[in-house]
Amino acid sequence: MTSQADDIGRARRISLAFFLAGFATFSLLYCVQPLLPLFSSEFGVTPSASSFALSFTTFALAFAIIGAAPVAERFGRRPVIGASLCLAVLCTLLVPLCRSWGLLVGLRLAEGVALGGVPAVAMAYLAEETPPARLAAAMGLYIAGNAFGGMMGRVLTGFLTGLFGWRLALAGLGGLDMVATVGFWLLLPPPRHGAGMARPRFSAAENLRAWGQHLRHPALALLFFEGFAVMGVFVTSYNYIGYRLGAAPYSLSQSVLGALFLVYAFGMVASGMAGRAVRWLGYGGGLFAGLVLQFGGIVLTLGGALWVIMLGITLLTIGFFLAHAVASGWVGHLASVAKGHASSLYLLAYYIGSSVVGSSGGLFYHQFGWRGLVGFVLVISGAGLAAALGLARLTRAPAT
């Protein structure tokens, strides 16, 4: 028997451990985004090719998420998460040593495979090992770690690059995330239930059956597309805004460009507001509101004044976080069985959107400039709005 105080202390340790895991995962994943213009210059590659440093990572992550869940069932979730973080940190520490573009992209691809072991199993671990009364708080802290890591990975890399160059900046970030990884392993207590334990058997047929059932669900299929669209638009806009603002007439420094990602703080607040939005507007209304904000923010980036562009980026960010939070929650609401499989399909579409749309946008930017890029992402954003209307008609979801 354990005391209530022991249970509370244990839950806090689990929550903090997964905050560190989320921070490390997403800072490692997105740390190269502010560096894309520098990669173009140093390695002599186009903006579209430069985006491979991020797109290949997210593409590999998308499919690794699908494969990591059954691997964790075989070997245990705790060892898989720890090994994933250690391998990803090692890849990041090796990137500054690269002298060829192909080797750098290859290491980032390997990093995406390694990182797939964290988001694929973290939420399942939390659900099994956290007391029900503290689960919402634990999930919230994990998601906050994700968002904070994504923001600080970009901001710190941009700031340190301005002082020491991109190679030392990535090495410094890798060192910080190694500390976070060690903290995760030391804080996470041994499992009491099934989350950290190996299960010698899992049925591939059962996994395929569950994924097929979700893909045949019309509303879930549209939600998977929403993940593809909102993430694709968001990452594409951030991939290439540095090219625009780093050139005349703005000529912003690398440190200032990195600081642009501080607008993530607005997105973190918007993500926390998703529950209220669903209560007030329903799932369909909350999703549509986020998509409208994202669409309007993209349009504003066509302005010439820097403050108008920054307002557009801020609205784009708020809209993305709101739409993503509502859509991912709606997936769990609609999936009556095998919710983890439904979430994995949503994340698969989400990260494919990041990689495919993110790199494709570079072709439009290279040929037609910022206006061409905006036209490209507005088409995808408009398709997301149309899908949201279709979802509302299919579900008539109550505002719960």
C-alpha positions as CSV (number, residue, x, y, z in Angstrom):
1,M,0.0,0.0,0.0
2,T,1.2,3.5,-0.7
3,S,0.1,6.8,0.9
4,Q,-1.7,9.5,-0.9
5,A,1.4,11.8,-0.4
6,D,3.5,9.2,-2.1
7,D,1.1,8.9,-5.0
8,I,1.0,12.7,-5.4
9,G,4.8,12.9,-5.3
10,R,5.1,10.1,-7.8
11,A,2.6,11.8,-10.2
12,R,4.6,15.0,-10.0
13,R,7.8,13.2,-10.9
14,I,6.1,11.6,-13.9
15,S,4.7,14.9,-15.0
16,L,8.1,16.7,-14.8
17,A,9.9,13.9,-16.5
18,F,7.6,14.1,-19.5
19,F,7.8,17.9,-19.5
20,L,11.5,17.4,-20.0
21,A,10.9,14.7,-22.6
22,G,8.6,16.9,-24.6
23,F,11.0,19.8,-24.4
24,A,13.9,17.7,-25.7
25,T,11.9,16.1,-28.5
26,F,10.5,19.3,-30.0
27,S,13.6,21.5,-29.5
28,L,15.7,18.8,-31.3
29,L,13.1,18.5,-34.0
30,Y,12.7,22.2,-34.9
31,C,16.1,23.7,-34.0
32,V,17.1,23.9,-37.6
33,Q,14.2,25.9,-38.8
34,P,15.7,29.4,-38.3
35,L,18.9,28.1,-39.9
36,L,17.5,27.3,-43.4
37,P,18.7,30.6,-45.0
38,L,22.2,29.9,-43.7
39,F,22.1,26.4,-45.0
40,S,21.2,27.7,-48.5
41,S,24.2,30.1,-48.3
42,E,26.8,27.7,-46.9
43,F,25.9,24.5,-48.8
44,G,24.7,26.3,-52.0
45,V,21.2,24.7,-52.0
46,T,17.9,26.2,-53.0
47,P,15.3,27.2,-50.3
48,S,13.3,24.1,-51.1
49,A,16.4,21.8,-50.7
50,S,17.4,23.7,-47.6
51,S,14.0,22.7,-46.0
52,F,15.0,19.1,-46.3
53,A,16.9,19.6,-43.0
54,L,13.5,19.8,-41.3
55,S,11.2,18.0,-43.8
56,F,13.2,14.8,-43.9
57,T,13.1,14.7,-40.1
58,T,9.4,15.2,-39.8
59,F,8.7,12.8,-42.7
60,A,10.8,10.1,-40.9
61,L,9.1,10.9,-37.6
62,A,5.6,10.5,-39.2
63,F,6.3,6.8,-40.1
64,A,8.4,6.1,-37.0
65,I,5.4,7.0,-34.9
66,I,3.4,4.2,-36.5
67,G,6.2,1.7,-36.0
68,A,7.2,2.7,-32.5
69,A,4.0,1.8,-30.8
70,P,4.2,-1.9,-31.4
71,V,8.0,-1.8,-30.6
72,A,7.2,-0.2,-27.2
73,E,4.7,-3.0,-26.6
74,R,7.5,-5.5,-27.1
75,F,10.3,-3.8,-25.2
76,G,8.5,-1.5,-22.8
77,R,7.6,2.2,-23.1
78,R,10.1,3.6,-20.7
79,P,13.2,2.1,-22.4
80,V,11.9,3.1,-25.8
81,I,11.5,6.7,-24.9
82,G,14.9,6.9,-23.2
83,A,16.7,5.3,-26.1
84,S,14.8,7.5,-28.6
85,L,16.0,10.7,-26.8
86,C,19.6,9.5,-26.5
87,L,19.9,8.6,-30.2
88,A,18.3,11.9,-31.3
89,V,20.7,13.9,-29.1
90,L,23.6,12.0,-30.6
91,C,22.4,12.9,-34.1
92,T,22.2,16.6,-33.2
93,L,25.7,16.6,-31.8
94,L,27.0,15.0,-35.0
95,V,25.3,17.5,-37.3
96,P,27.8,20.4,-36.6
97,L,30.6,18.1,-37.8
98,C,29.0,17.7,-41.3
99,R,30.8,19.2,-44.3
100,S,28.4,17.8,-46.9
101,W,24.8,18.6,-47.4
102,G,23.9,15.0,-48.0
103,L,25.4,13.8,-44.7
104,L,23.6,16.6,-42.8
105,V,20.2,15.6,-44.2
106,G,21.0,11.9,-43.6
107,L,21.6,12.6,-39.9
108,R,18.4,14.6,-39.7
109,L,16.5,11.8,-41.3
110,A,18.0,9.4,-38.7
111,E,17.0,11.8,-36.0
112,G,13.4,11.8,-37.1
113,V,13.4,8.0,-36.9
114,A,14.8,8.1,-33.4
115,L,12.3,10.8,-32.2
116,G,9.3,8.7,-33.3
117,G,9.6,6.7,-30.1
118,V,8.6,9.7,-27.8
119,P,5.2,11.0,-29.1
120,A,4.1,7.6,-30.1
121,V,4.1,6.2,-26.6
122,A,4.3,9.2,-24.1
123,M,0.6,9.8,-23.9
124,A,-0.1,6.1,-23.4
125,Y,2.4,5.9,-20.6
126,L,0.9,8.9,-18.9
127,A,-2.6,7.5,-19.2
128,E,-1.5,4.2,-17.5
129,E,0.8,5.5,-14.8
130,T,-0.9,8.7,-13.7
131,P,-3.9,8.7,-11.3
132,P,-7.1,9.7,-13.1
133,A,-7.5,12.8,-10.9
134,R,-4.1,14.1,-12.0
135,L,-4.1,12.9,-15.6
136,A,-5.4,16.1,-17.2
137,A,-2.7,18.2,-15.4
138,A,0.0,15.7,-16.5
139,M,-1.1,15.7,-20.1
140,G,-1.2,19.5,-20.0
141,L,2.4,19.8,-18.7
142,Y,3.6,17.3,-21.3
143,I,2.0,19.3,-24.1
144,A,3.4,22.5,-22.6
145,G,6.8,20.9,-22.7
146,N,6.2,20.2,-26.4
147,A,5.3,23.7,-27.2
148,F,8.0,25.3,-25.0
149,G,10.6,23.0,-26.6
150,G,9.5,23.9,-30.1
151,M,9.7,27.6,-29.3
152,M,13.0,27.5,-27.4
153,G,14.7,25.2,-29.8
154,R,14.2,27.8,-32.5
155,V,14.8,30.9,-30.4
156,L,18.0,29.6,-28.7
157,T,19.4,28.3,-31.9
158,G,18.8,31.6,-33.6
159,F,20.3,33.6,-30.8
160,L,23.3,31.4,-30.3
161,T,23.9,31.4,-34.1
162,G,24.1,35.1,-34.1
163,L,26.9,35.0,-31.4
164,F,28.8,31.8,-32.3
165,G,27.7,30.5,-35.6
166,W,25.2,27.7,-36.3
167,R,27.6,24.8,-35.6
168,L,28.3,25.8,-32.0
169,A,24.7,26.7,-31.6
170,L,23.5,23.2,-32.5
171,A,26.2,21.7,-30.3
172,G,25.0,23.8,-27.4
173,L,21.4,22.8,-27.9
174,G,22.4,19.2,-28.1
175,G,24.2,19.5,-24.8
176,L,21.1,21.1,-23.2
177,D,18.9,18.4,-24.4
178,M,21.2,15.7,-23.1
179,V,20.8,17.2,-19.7
180,A,17.0,17.1,-20.2
181,T,17.2,13.5,-21.2
182,V,19.2,12.5,-18.1
183,G,16.7,14.5,-16.0
184,F,13.9,12.5,-17.6
185,W,15.5,9.2,-16.9
186,L,16.3,10.1,-13.3
187,L,12.9,11.5,-12.5
188,L,10.7,8.8,-14.1
189,P,9.9,6.3,-11.4
190,P,9.7,2.5,-12.1
191,P,6.3,1.6,-13.6
192,R,3.6,0.2,-11.4
193,H,1.2,-0.9,-14.1
194,G,1.7,-1.8,-17.8
195,A,3.2,1.3,-19.2
196,G,6.9,0.6,-18.7
197,M,6.7,-3.2,-19.1
198,A,7.5,-5.3,-22.1
199,R,4.8,-7.4,-23.6
200,P,6.2,-10.3,-25.6
201,R,3.4,-10.5,-28.1
202,F,1.4,-8.1,-30.2
203,S,-0.8,-8.8,-33.2
204,A,0.1,-7.1,-36.4
205,A,-3.3,-8.0,-37.8
206,E,-5.1,-6.3,-35.0
207,N,-3.1,-3.1,-35.6
208,L,-3.9,-3.1,-39.3
209,R,-7.6,-3.8,-38.6
210,A,-7.7,-0.8,-36.2
211,W,-6.0,1.6,-38.6
212,G,-8.2,0.5,-41.4
213,Q,-11.4,1.0,-39.4
214,H,-10.3,4.6,-38.6
215,L,-9.4,5.4,-42.2
216,R,-12.9,4.2,-43.3
217,H,-14.6,6.6,-40.8
218,P,-15.5,9.7,-43.0
219,A,-15.2,12.2,-40.2
220,L,-11.9,10.9,-38.9
221,A,-10.5,10.8,-42.4
222,L,-11.4,14.6,-42.7
223,L,-9.7,15.2,-39.4
224,F,-6.6,13.5,-40.6
225,F,-6.6,15.8,-43.6
226,E,-7.0,18.8,-41.2
227,G,-3.8,17.8,-39.4
228,F,-2.1,17.6,-42.8
229,A,-3.3,21.0,-43.8
230,V,-2.9,23.1,-40.6
231,M,0.6,21.8,-40.0
232,G,1.7,22.1,-43.6
233,V,0.6,25.7,-43.8
234,F,2.2,26.6,-40.4
235,V,5.6,25.0,-41.1
236,T,5.8,26.3,-44.7
237,S,5.2,29.8,-43.6
238,Y,7.8,29.7,-40.9
239,N,10.3,27.8,-43.1
240,Y,10.6,30.8,-45.6
241,I,9.7,33.9,-43.6
242,G,13.4,34.0,-42.6
243,Y,14.4,34.4,-46.2
244,R,12.0,37.3,-46.7
245,L,12.8,39.2,-43.5
246,G,16.6,38.5,-43.7
247,A,16.7,40.2,-47.1
248,A,16.3,44.0,-47.9
249,P,14.5,46.1,-47.0
250,Y,14.2,44.4,-43.6
251,S,17.6,42.8,-43.3
252,L,17.0,41.3,-39.9
253,S,19.9,39.6,-38.1
254,Q,20.0,35.9,-37.3
255,S,19.4,36.5,-33.6
256,V,16.3,38.7,-34.4
257,L,15.0,36.1,-36.8
258,G,15.3,33.5,-34.1
259,A,13.4,35.7,-31.7
260,L,10.4,35.8,-34.1
261,F,9.5,32.3,-32.7
262,L,8.7,33.9,-29.3
263,V,5.2,34.4,-30.8
264,Y,4.8,30.8,-30.0
265,A,3.9,32.0,-26.5
266,F,0.6,33.3,-28.0
267,G,0.0,29.9,-29.6
268,M,0.6,28.1,-26.2
269,V,-2.1,30.3,-24.7
270,A,-4.4,29.6,-27.6
271,S,-3.9,25.9,-27.2
272,G,-4.9,26.2,-23.6
273,M,-8.1,28.0,-24.7
274,A,-9.1,25.1,-26.9
275,G,-11.3,23.5,-24.2
276,R,-13.3,26.7,-23.8
277,A,-13.6,27.1,-27.5
278,V,-15.2,23.7,-27.8
279,R,-17.5,24.4,-24.9
280,W,-18.7,27.7,-26.5
281,L,-18.6,26.7,-30.2
282,G,-18.5,22.9,-30.4
283,Y,-15.7,21.0,-32.0
284,G,-16.6,22.2,-35.5
285,G,-16.9,25.8,-34.5
286,G,-13.7,25.8,-32.6
287,L,-11.8,24.2,-35.5
288,F,-13.3,26.6,-38.0
289,A,-12.3,29.6,-35.8
290,G,-8.7,28.4,-35.7
291,L,-8.6,27.9,-39.4
292,V,-10.1,31.4,-40.1
293,L,-7.4,33.0,-37.9
294,Q,-4.7,31.0,-39.7
295,F,-6.1,32.0,-43.1
296,G,-6.3,35.7,-42.1
297,G,-2.8,35.7,-40.7
298,I,-1.4,34.4,-44.0
299,V,-3.1,37.1,-45.9
300,L,-1.7,39.8,-43.6
301,T,1.9,38.6,-44.3
302,L,1.5,40.1,-47.8
303,G,1.7,43.6,-46.2
304,G,4.9,45.6,-46.6
305,A,5.2,47.0,-43.1
306,L,7.1,44.9,-40.6
307,W,4.5,45.2,-37.9
308,V,1.7,44.0,-40.3
309,I,3.8,41.0,-41.2
310,M,4.4,40.2,-37.5
311,L,0.7,40.6,-36.8
312,G,0.0,38.1,-39.5
313,I,2.6,35.6,-38.2
314,T,1.0,36.0,-34.7
315,L,-2.5,35.3,-35.9
316,L,-1.2,32.4,-38.1
317,T,0.4,30.9,-34.9
318,I,-2.7,31.4,-32.7
319,G,-4.9,29.9,-35.4
320,F,-2.6,26.9,-35.9
321,F,-2.4,26.0,-32.2
322,L,-6.1,26.4,-31.7
323,A,-7.0,24.3,-34.7
324,H,-4.5,21.6,-33.9
325,A,-5.6,21.3,-30.3
326,V,-9.3,21.1,-31.3
327,A,-8.7,18.7,-34.1
328,S,-6.5,16.3,-32.1
329,G,-9.1,16.3,-29.3
330,W,-11.9,15.7,-31.8
331,V,-10.0,12.6,-33.0
332,G,-10.1,11.1,-29.5
333,H,-13.8,12.1,-29.2
334,L,-14.8,10.4,-32.4
335,A,-12.7,7.3,-32.1
336,S,-14.9,4.8,-30.2
337,V,-12.2,2.1,-30.0
338,A,-8.4,1.9,-30.4
339,K,-7.9,5.7,-29.7
340,G,-4.2,5.3,-29.8
341,H,-4.3,4.1,-33.4
342,A,-6.5,7.0,-34.4
343,S,-4.1,9.4,-32.8
344,S,-1.2,7.8,-34.6
345,L,-2.9,8.3,-38.0
346,Y,-3.6,11.9,-37.1
347,L,0.1,12.4,-36.3
348,L,1.1,10.6,-39.4
349,A,-0.9,13.0,-41.6
350,Y,0.2,16.0,-39.4
351,Y,3.9,15.3,-39.9
352,I,3.5,14.4,-43.6
353,G,1.9,17.8,-44.1
354,S,5.0,19.4,-42.4
355,S,7.4,17.6,-44.7
356,V,5.6,17.5,-48.0
357,V,4.0,20.9,-47.9
358,G,7.0,22.4,-46.2
359,S,9.4,21.5,-49.0
360,S,6.9,22.0,-51.8
361,G,6.4,25.6,-50.6
362,G,10.1,26.3,-51.3
363,L,9.5,25.7,-55.0
364,F,6.9,28.4,-55.1
365,Y,9.0,30.8,-53.1
366,H,12.0,30.2,-55.4
367,Q,10.0,30.8,-58.5
368,F,7.5,33.4,-57.5
369,G,8.7,35.0,-54.2
370,W,6.6,35.5,-51.1
371,R,3.4,36.2,-53.0
372,G,3.7,32.8,-54.8
373,L,4.3,31.0,-51.5
374,V,1.2,32.7,-49.9
375,G,-0.9,31.7,-52.8
376,F,0.2,28.1,-52.4
377,V,-0.6,27.9,-48.7
378,L,-3.9,29.8,-49.1
379,V,-5.1,27.0,-51.4
380,I,-4.3,24.4,-48.7
381,S,-5.8,26.5,-46.0
382,G,-8.9,27.0,-48.0
383,A,-9.2,23.2,-48.5
384,G,-8.9,22.9,-44.7
385,L,-11.8,25.3,-44.3
386,A,-13.9,23.3,-46.7
387,A,-13.1,20.1,-44.9
388,A,-14.1,21.8,-41.6
389,L,-17.5,22.6,-43.1
390,G,-17.9,19.0,-44.2
391,L,-17.0,17.8,-40.7
392,A,-19.7,20.0,-39.2
393,R,-22.3,18.5,-41.5
394,L,-21.1,15.0,-40.9
395,T,-21.0,15.1,-37.1
396,R,-23.2,17.9,-35.8
397,A,-20.9,17.6,-32.7
398,P,-22.4,19.0,-29.5
399,A,-20.5,21.6,-27.6
400,T,-19.2,19.4,-24.8
